[in-house]
Amino acid sequence: MANAKSDPEKGVQADLDFHLQVAYATKNQLLIDLMATLALRIEENIRETRKHRFTDSNRQQETLNEHQEIYDAIADKNSDLAKHLMSQHISRIRSELHSSS
């Protein structure tokens, strides 16, 4: 994602790939299948979220930091923290999208 800062479409793909990889990390085949099935819809949501969030250049770095924290928690095998951080991330985006509607 950091390498795609200047290319919005690469950024969308990197963001989607991150979320799909989180699903793969669970080793929960039902979740993996669900995410694969919803990938197009998730991609659309990510594209809209990034359009809204990245009107402020600081938000791009904040989003990267959120993803990095989630990744680090998963890499450290701290599932409770990863779950908490992912929940915060999704709630924050949901709130931002609702407030912009």
Secondary structure, 3 states (H helix, E strand, C coil): CHHHCCCHHHHHHHHHHHHHHHHHHHCCHHHHHHHHHCHHHHHHHHHHHHHHHCCCHHHHHHHHHHHHHHHHHHHCCCHHHHHHHHHHHHHHHHHHHHHHC
